[in-house]
Amino acid sequence: MIEVQHIIKSFEGRIVLNDISTVFEKGKTNLIIGRSGSGKTVFMKNIIGLMKPDSGKILYDGRNLPQMGKQELNALRKEMGMLFQGSALFDSMTVLENVMFPLDMFSKDTNKEKLKRAQFCLERVNLKDAGHLYPSEISGGMMKRAAIARAISLNPKYLFCDEPNSGLDPKTSLIIDDLIHDITQEYNMTTVINTHDMNSVMNIGDNIIFIKEGMMEWQGNSKQVMTSTNKALNDFVFASDLFRKVKEVENASEEII
């Protein structure tokens, strides 16, 4: 579990994050949503330690990230898995070598043990037979799955995903969503996802934080999104005709019941 308490972050006197407090729950997919420029990317960077807040606490199971020393911070990094927006696989390495990279960097296991773990992770994301291929030889969806395998190779407590469906077609996006959700529950991880994909909000939004102009405007789950009366949230989530019709159908169904 990650607890954020009264986080404030500013740049040159301009407040970007304004007194945000929330909890990212263990074993659930925690989504951060908001318009471009709302502060959600800065929020994510503060949570993972790439930026330091002006004030407030970021507690990893009780450990305050902003006050950690170098040794404690390095130990925490080993408990984190990262899924980057562009997958960020190394072109010169095979898929298997990419998955083994964090193990080579941080694990003291034997090469045989690291190989076994990497192969297990690839099998878990349905890439059992793709380990010998290079990133240029696989599809965008396979690259995302390979990146997920790499992110979980160290068996992390905390998984962070930055726009995991960026550049993917709708069908592949659903596959990635389901995979992240299943892995989160299977390994009881605290998963935090920065996304603008409304399909993800509806499908795997166990816990959703909506940020508007640097403040937490709303928090709930995918079911509560459908019934929320928060105007700012509704304007954001139901901006398209399709999602407005989905909400109308949902509300009509509830009235009938």
C-alpha positions as a Markdown table, in Angstrom:
| # | Residue | x | y | z |
|---|---|---|---|---|
| 1 | Met | 0.0 | 0.0 | 0.0 |
| 2 | Ile | 1.1 | 3.5 | -0.8 |
| 3 | Glu | -0.2 | 6.5 | 1.2 |
| 4 | Val | 0.1 | 10.0 | -0.1 |
| 5 | Gln | -0.4 | 12.7 | 2.5 |
| 6 | His | -0.8 | 16.4 | 1.7 |
| 7 | Ile | 1.6 | 16.5 | -1.2 |
| 8 | Ile | 2.5 | 19.9 | -2.6 |
| 9 | Lys | 4.7 | 20.5 | -5.5 |
| 10 | Ser | 5.5 | 23.8 | -7.3 |
| 11 | Phe | 7.8 | 25.1 | -10.0 |
| 12 | Glu | 9.0 | 28.7 | -9.9 |
| 13 | Gly | 6.2 | 29.6 | -7.6 |
| 14 | Arg | 3.5 | 28.0 | -9.6 |
| 15 | Ile | 1.7 | 25.2 | -7.7 |
| 16 | Val | 1.3 | 22.1 | -9.8 |
| 17 | Leu | 0.2 | 19.6 | -7.1 |
| 18 | Asn | -2.0 | 21.2 | -4.4 |
| 19 | Asp | -2.4 | 19.3 | -1.1 |
| 20 | Ile | -3.2 | 15.9 | -2.6 |
| 21 | Ser | -3.9 | 13.0 | -0.2 |
| 22 | Thr | -4.9 | 9.5 | -1.3 |
| 23 | Val | -4.3 | 5.8 | -0.8 |
| 24 | Phe | -3.2 | 3.4 | -3.5 |
| 25 | Glu | -4.5 | 0.0 | -2.4 |
| 26 | Lys | -2.7 | -3.3 | -2.4 |
| 27 | Gly | -3.9 | -6.0 | -4.8 |
| 28 | Lys | -5.8 | -3.4 | -6.9 |
| 29 | Thr | -5.3 | -1.4 | -10.1 |
| 30 | Asn | -5.1 | 2.2 | -9.0 |
| 31 | Leu | -5.6 | 4.6 | -11.9 |
| 32 | Ile | -4.6 | 8.2 | -12.1 |
| 33 | Ile | -6.6 | 10.2 | -14.7 |
| 34 | Gly | -6.9 | 13.8 | -15.8 |
| 35 | Arg | -6.6 | 16.2 | -18.7 |
| 36 | Ser | -3.2 | 17.0 | -20.2 |
| 37 | Gly | -1.6 | 19.5 | -17.9 |
| 38 | Ser | -3.6 | 18.5 | -14.9 |
| 39 | Gly | -0.6 | 17.4 | -12.9 |
| 40 | Lys | -1.0 | 13.6 | -13.1 |
| 41 | Thr | 2.5 | 13.0 | -14.7 |
| 42 | Val | 4.1 | 15.2 | -12.0 |
| 43 | Phe | 2.1 | 13.3 | -9.4 |
| 44 | Met | 3.4 | 10.0 | -10.7 |
| 45 | Lys | 7.0 | 11.3 | -10.8 |
| 46 | Asn | 6.7 | 12.4 | -7.2 |
| 47 | Ile | 5.3 | 9.0 | -6.1 |
| 48 | Ile | 8.2 | 7.0 | -7.6 |
| 49 | Gly | 10.9 | 9.4 | -6.4 |
| 50 | Leu | 11.9 | 11.1 | -9.7 |
| 51 | Met | 10.8 | 14.4 | -8.2 |
| 52 | Lys | 10.7 | 15.5 | -4.5 |
| 53 | Pro | 7.6 | 17.2 | -3.2 |
| 54 | Asp | 7.9 | 20.6 | -1.5 |
| 55 | Ser | 6.0 | 19.1 | 1.4 |
| 56 | Gly | 4.0 | 16.1 | 2.4 |
| 57 | Lys | 4.6 | 12.4 | 2.8 |
| 58 | Ile | 4.7 | 9.4 | 0.4 |
| 59 | Leu | 4.5 | 6.3 | 2.6 |
| 60 | Tyr | 5.5 | 2.9 | 1.1 |
| 61 | Asp | 4.0 | 0.6 | 3.8 |
| 62 | Gly | 4.9 | 3.2 | 6.4 |
| 63 | Arg | 8.3 | 4.2 | 4.9 |
| 64 | Asn | 8.4 | 7.9 | 3.9 |
| 65 | Leu | 10.0 | 8.2 | 0.4 |
| 66 | Pro | 11.0 | 11.9 | 0.6 |
| 67 | Gln | 13.0 | 11.3 | 3.7 |
| 68 | Met | 14.8 | 8.2 | 2.6 |
| 69 | Gly | 18.6 | 8.1 | 2.4 |
| 70 | Lys | 20.4 | 6.7 | -0.6 |
| 71 | Gln | 20.7 | 3.1 | 0.8 |
| 72 | Glu | 17.1 | 2.9 | 1.8 |
| 73 | Leu | 16.0 | 4.4 | -1.5 |
| 74 | Asn | 18.1 | 1.9 | -3.5 |
| 75 | Ala | 16.4 | -0.9 | -1.4 |
| 76 | Leu | 13.0 | 0.5 | -2.3 |
| 77 | Arg | 13.8 | 0.7 | -6.0 |
| 78 | Lys | 14.3 | -3.1 | -6.0 |
| 79 | Glu | 10.7 | -3.5 | -4.8 |
| 80 | Met | 9.4 | -1.4 | -7.8 |
| 81 | Gly | 8.5 | -2.5 | -11.3 |
| 82 | Met | 8.2 | 0.0 | -14.1 |
| 83 | Leu | 6.3 | -0.2 | -17.4 |
| 84 | Phe | 7.2 | 2.7 | -19.5 |
| 85 | Gln | 5.0 | 4.3 | -22.1 |
| 86 | Gly | 7.1 | 3.3 | -25.1 |
| 87 | Ser | 8.0 | -0.1 | -23.5 |
| 88 | Ala | 11.7 | 1.0 | -23.5 |
| 89 | Leu | 13.1 | -2.3 | -24.5 |
| 90 | Phe | 16.8 | -2.4 | -25.5 |
| 91 | Asp | 17.0 | -2.9 | -29.2 |
| 92 | Ser | 20.3 | -4.7 | -29.1 |
| 93 | Met | 19.0 | -7.3 | -26.7 |
| 94 | Thr | 16.7 | -10.2 | -27.3 |
| 95 | Val | 13.3 | -10.3 | -25.5 |
| 96 | Leu | 14.7 | -12.8 | -23.0 |
| 97 | Glu | 17.8 | -10.7 | -22.4 |
| 98 | Asn | 15.6 | -7.6 | -21.8 |
| 99 | Val | 13.6 | -9.5 | -19.2 |
| 100 | Met | 16.8 | -10.7 | -17.5 |
| 101 | Phe | 18.3 | -7.2 | -17.4 |
| 102 | Pro | 16.9 | -6.2 | -14.0 |
| 103 | Leu | 17.9 | -9.6 | -12.6 |
| 104 | Asp | 21.5 | -9.1 | -13.9 |
| 105 | Met | 21.5 | -5.6 | -12.3 |
| 106 | Phe | 20.0 | -6.3 | -8.9 |
| 107 | Ser | 19.8 | -10.0 | -8.2 |
| 108 | Lys | 22.5 | -12.2 | -6.7 |
| 109 | Asp | 21.0 | -15.4 | -8.1 |
| 110 | Thr | 23.0 | -17.7 | -10.3 |
| 111 | Asn | 22.7 | -17.3 | -14.1 |
| 112 | Lys | 20.6 | -20.5 | -14.2 |
| 113 | Glu | 18.2 | -19.1 | -11.6 |
| 114 | Lys | 17.9 | -15.8 | -13.4 |
| 115 | Leu | 17.3 | -17.6 | -16.7 |
| 116 | Lys | 14.6 | -19.7 | -15.1 |
| 117 | Arg | 12.9 | -16.6 | -13.6 |
| 118 | Ala | 13.0 | -14.7 | -16.9 |
| 119 | Gln | 11.5 | -17.7 | -18.8 |
| 120 | Phe | 8.8 | -18.0 | -16.2 |
| 121 | Cys | 7.9 | -14.3 | -16.6 |
| 122 | Leu | 7.8 | -14.6 | -20.4 |
| 123 | Glu | 5.5 | -17.6 | -20.1 |
| 124 | Arg | 3.3 | -15.7 | -17.7 |
| 125 | Val | 2.7 | -13.0 | -20.3 |
| 126 | Asn | 2.2 | -15.6 | -23.1 |
| 127 | Leu | 5.6 | -14.9 | -24.8 |
| 128 | Lys | 7.1 | -18.3 | -24.1 |
| 129 | Asp | 8.4 | -18.8 | -27.7 |
| 130 | Ala | 9.5 | -15.2 | -28.3 |
| 131 | Gly | 12.5 | -15.0 | -26.1 |
| 132 | His | 15.0 | -15.4 | -28.9 |
| 133 | Leu | 13.5 | -12.5 | -30.9 |
| 134 | Tyr | 14.6 | -8.8 | -30.9 |
| 135 | Pro | 12.2 | -6.0 | -30.2 |
| 136 | Ser | 12.2 | -5.0 | -33.9 |
| 137 | Glu | 10.9 | -8.5 | -34.7 |
| 138 | Ile | 7.7 | -8.4 | -32.6 |
| 139 | Ser | 4.5 | -6.4 | -32.6 |
| 140 | Gly | 3.6 | -3.4 | -30.4 |
| 141 | Gly | 1.4 | -5.6 | -28.2 |
| 142 | Met | 4.1 | -8.2 | -27.8 |
| 143 | Met | 6.6 | -5.4 | -26.8 |
| 144 | Lys | 4.2 | -4.3 | -24.1 |
| 145 | Arg | 3.9 | -7.8 | -22.8 |
| 146 | Ala | 7.7 | -8.2 | -22.8 |
| 147 | Ala | 8.0 | -4.9 | -20.9 |
| 148 | Ile | 5.5 | -6.3 | -18.4 |
| 149 | Ala | 7.5 | -9.5 | -18.0 |
| 150 | Arg | 10.6 | -7.3 | -17.4 |
| 151 | Ala | 8.7 | -5.2 | -14.9 |
| 152 | Ile | 7.7 | -8.2 | -12.8 |
| 153 | Ser | 11.0 | -10.1 | -13.1 |
| 154 | Leu | 12.2 | -9.0 | -9.6 |
| 155 | Asn | 8.8 | -9.9 | -8.1 |
| 156 | Pro | 8.0 | -6.3 | -7.1 |
| 157 | Lys | 5.7 | -5.1 | -4.4 |
| 158 | Tyr | 4.8 | -2.0 | -6.4 |
| 159 | Leu | 4.1 | -1.8 | -10.1 |
| 160 | Phe | 4.0 | 1.5 | -12.0 |
| 161 | Cys | 2.6 | 1.8 | -15.5 |
| 162 | Asp | 2.8 | 5.0 | -17.6 |
| 163 | Glu | 0.1 | 5.0 | -20.4 |
| 164 | Pro | 0.4 | 1.2 | -20.9 |
| 165 | Asn | -2.0 | 1.2 | -23.9 |
| 166 | Ser | -0.4 | 4.1 | -25.8 |
| 167 | Gly | -0.1 | 3.3 | -29.5 |
| 168 | Leu | -2.1 | 0.0 | -29.2 |
| 169 | Asp | -5.3 | -0.9 | -31.0 |
| 170 | Pro | -8.5 | -1.3 | -28.9 |
| 171 | Lys | -8.4 | -5.2 | -28.8 |
| 172 | Thr | -4.7 | -5.3 | -27.8 |
| 173 | Ser | -5.3 | -2.6 | -25.2 |
| 174 | Leu | -8.0 | -4.9 | -23.6 |
| 175 | Ile | -5.5 | -7.8 | -23.5 |
| 176 | Ile | -2.9 | -5.6 | -21.8 |
| 177 | Asp | -5.4 | -4.2 | -19.3 |
| 178 | Asp | -6.5 | -7.7 | -18.4 |
| 179 | Leu | -2.9 | -8.9 | -18.1 |
| 180 | Ile | -2.0 | -6.0 | -15.7 |
| 181 | His | -5.1 | -6.6 | -13.7 |
| 182 | Asp | -4.6 | -10.3 | -13.4 |
| 183 | Ile | -1.0 | -10.0 | -12.4 |
| 184 | Thr | -1.8 | -7.3 | -9.8 |
| 185 | Gln | -4.3 | -9.7 | -8.1 |
| 186 | Glu | -2.2 | -12.8 | -8.6 |
| 187 | Tyr | 0.9 | -11.2 | -6.9 |
| 188 | Asn | -1.0 | -8.9 | -4.6 |
| 189 | Met | 0.9 | -5.9 | -5.8 |
| 190 | Thr | 0.2 | -2.2 | -5.4 |
| 191 | Thr | -0.3 | -1.1 | -9.0 |
| 192 | Val | -0.5 | 2.5 | -10.1 |
| 193 | Ile | -1.4 | 3.4 | -13.7 |
| 194 | Asn | -1.2 | 6.8 | -15.3 |
| 195 | Thr | -3.7 | 6.6 | -18.2 |
| 196 | His | -6.0 | 8.6 | -20.4 |
| 197 | Asp | -7.7 | 5.4 | -21.8 |
| 198 | Met | -11.3 | 5.4 | -20.8 |
| 199 | Asn | -11.6 | 1.7 | -21.7 |
| 200 | Ser | -9.1 | 1.1 | -18.9 |
| 201 | Val | -11.1 | 3.2 | -16.5 |
| 202 | Met | -14.2 | 1.2 | -17.2 |
| 203 | Asn | -12.5 | -2.3 | -17.3 |
| 204 | Ile | -9.9 | -2.3 | -14.6 |
| 205 | Gly | -10.6 | 0.8 | -12.5 |
| 206 | Asp | -10.5 | -0.7 | -9.1 |
| 207 | Asn | -9.5 | 2.6 | -7.6 |
| 208 | Ile | -9.5 | 5.8 | -9.7 |
| 209 | Ile | -8.0 | 9.2 | -8.8 |
| 210 | Phe | -9.2 | 12.1 | -10.9 |
| 211 | Ile | -6.9 | 15.1 | -10.8 |
| 212 | Lys | -8.0 | 18.6 | -12.0 |
| 213 | Glu | -5.7 | 21.6 | -12.0 |
| 214 | Gly | -3.3 | 19.9 | -9.5 |
| 215 | Met | -6.0 | 18.9 | -7.0 |
| 216 | Met | -7.7 | 15.6 | -6.4 |
| 217 | Glu | -11.2 | 16.3 | -7.7 |
| 218 | Trp | -12.7 | 12.8 | -7.2 |
| 219 | Gln | -11.9 | 9.3 | -6.1 |
| 220 | Gly | -13.9 | 6.1 | -6.6 |
| 221 | Asn | -14.1 | 3.0 | -8.8 |
| 222 | Ser | -15.3 | 2.2 | -12.3 |
| 223 | Lys | -18.9 | 1.5 | -11.1 |
| 224 | Gln | -19.0 | 4.8 | -9.2 |
| 225 | Val | -17.8 | 6.6 | -12.3 |
| 226 | Met | -21.1 | 5.7 | -14.0 |
| 227 | Thr | -23.2 | 7.2 | -11.3 |
| 228 | Ser | -21.0 | 10.2 | -10.3 |
| 229 | Thr | -22.6 | 13.7 | -10.3 |
| 230 | Asn | -19.2 | 15.4 | -10.4 |
| 231 | Lys | -19.4 | 17.7 | -13.4 |
| 232 | Ala | -15.7 | 17.9 | -14.0 |
| 233 | Leu | -15.3 | 14.1 | -13.9 |
| 234 | Asn | -18.3 | 13.6 | -16.2 |
| 235 | Asp | -17.0 | 16.2 | -18.7 |
| 236 | Phe | -13.7 | 14.4 | -18.8 |
| 237 | Val | -14.8 | 10.7 | -18.9 |
| 238 | Phe | -17.9 | 11.2 | -21.1 |
| 239 | Ala | -16.4 | 13.6 | -23.6 |
| 240 | Ser | -17.1 | 11.2 | -26.5 |
| 241 | Asp | -20.6 | 10.4 | -27.8 |
| 242 | Leu | -19.9 | 6.7 | -27.3 |
| 243 | Phe | -19.2 | 7.0 | -23.5 |
| 244 | Arg | -22.1 | 9.4 | -23.1 |
| 245 | Lys | -24.4 | 6.8 | -24.6 |
| 246 | Val | -22.9 | 4.1 | -22.4 |
| 247 | Lys | -23.7 | 6.2 | -19.3 |
| 248 | Glu | -27.3 | 6.9 | -20.5 |
| 249 | Val | -27.9 | 3.1 | -21.0 |
| 250 | Glu | -26.4 | 2.4 | -17.6 |
| 251 | Asn | -28.5 | 5.0 | -15.9 |
| 252 | Ala | -31.6 | 3.8 | -17.7 |
| 253 | Ser | -31.0 | 0.2 | -16.6 |
| 254 | Glu | -30.7 | 1.3 | -13.0 |
| 255 | Glu | -34.0 | 3.2 | -13.2 |
| 256 | Ile | -35.8 | 0.1 | -14.5 |
| 257 | Ile | -34.3 | -2.0 | -11.7 |
